[in-house]
Amino acid sequence: MKLLVNSLPIIGGLIGAGCEVNWPKPNRENDILRLETEVIAIKPSKSKPDRGIVSIQRLTYNQNDEIVQRLIPKIVVFKKKLWPDGCGHEII
């Protein structure tokens, strides 16, 4: 969880909104693991326009490039404010 929170460039904190996790293969004590993260969906909120739900797929691979964990959290994120001079962008 610490890797997930520290690796996401989302400003304003994280609020969990559900998660799917599975382990297709076991981890072994001496495995060398690597992670890949991909944003798979962004859904603006209809009732609260200042936020939305971001779904992320995080795959953990072992040294043989076998997936040992698949994690798909849904995270509530807040829109990033634009600076008055127009610099910046909205995340959602």
N, C-alpha and C positions, 0 to 999 in steps of 0.2 A: 504494500500500500504506500509506503514511503517513496518508493521509486515512481509510482504512478503520480502522486501528488507533486513531487519535486520536478518531474519531467514535463509537466503540462504547462504551456505558456498561457495560462488562463488567469486573468487579473480579477481580484475581488473575492477570492475564496472558492471553495468547492462544496457543493451540496449533493450528496448521493441521491439518485432517484431510481435505484435498482441496479442489478448486476447479474450477468450470466457468466458462469465459470465452469470449465471442464478441464480434465487432465487426460489427454489421449494416451500418454505414455508416462511411466514413472520417472522421477528424478532420482539420480544416484548420487552418493556422497561426493564423488570426485568429478561430477559433470561440470563442464564449462558452459555457462548459460549466456545467451544474448537475447535482447528484446527488440521487437519491432512494434511501433505504435502507428496507427492510422485512424484519422477521423473518418467515420463511415456515414454519419448523418448529423445534420444540424436542423433542428426544428424550432422555429420561433414560437413562443407562447401566444395563443390567441387571446387569453384573458389577462395576461400580464405582459405588456409590450416591452418592458425593460429587461426581459430575460428570455431564455430558451433552453432547450435540452440538446446537449451534444452527446452523441454515442461514439465511443472510441473502441477500436479493437486492438488489444495488446496480445501479441503472440510471443511466447517464450520458447526458444529453440535450444537444444543441447548441441554438443560439439559435432554431432553427426547430422546436423540440420533437420532433426526430427522435432516436431512440435510437442512440447511437454506440458504446456498450459495455454489455454485460450481464455482470455478475460475480456468481456464486453460490458464496461460500466456505462451507465447513463448518468450524466452530470448536469445539474442546473447551473447555468452560467449567466452572468449579467452582461448587458451590452456595455461595451467600452464607450465612454463619452468622447465626442469630437472636441478638439480644441477650438476656441473661438475663431482662430485664423484659418480653420479648415484643415489643419494638419491632423493626421491620425486617420483611423478608420473604425468602423463598427465590426465587432467580431461576428455578430449574427446579423 
